[in-house]
Amino acid sequence: NVDTGRGFEGKEWERDLDVGYVVQSGSLKGLGVKVRNVTARSNYRSDVDENRLIFNYTWNLL
């Protein structure tokens, strides 16, 4: 429950889902790939649907 300041209580919910994989061997060893999906619903602000594709890679500097 959210106090909206507009004279009514708002409701909202959010679901976040991440699925990821890190390459274990070969020339791309250490490359991480993640897919993120976000869904947020509310009765007092705009709904949000978001999909992201995230790549991670770590370099050893020493």
Stockholm file with secondary structure:
# STOCKHOLM 1.0

chainA/1-62         NVDTGRGFEGKEWERDLDVGYVVQSGSLKGLGVKVRNVTARSNYRSDVDENRLIFNYTWNLL
#=GR chainA/1-62 SS CEECSSSSEECEEEEEEEEEEECCSSTTTTCEEEEEEEEEEESSSCCEEEEEEEEECCCCCC
#=GC SS_cons        CEECSSSSEECEEEEEEEEEEECCSSTTTTCEEEEEEEEEEESSSCCEEEEEEEEECCCCCC
//
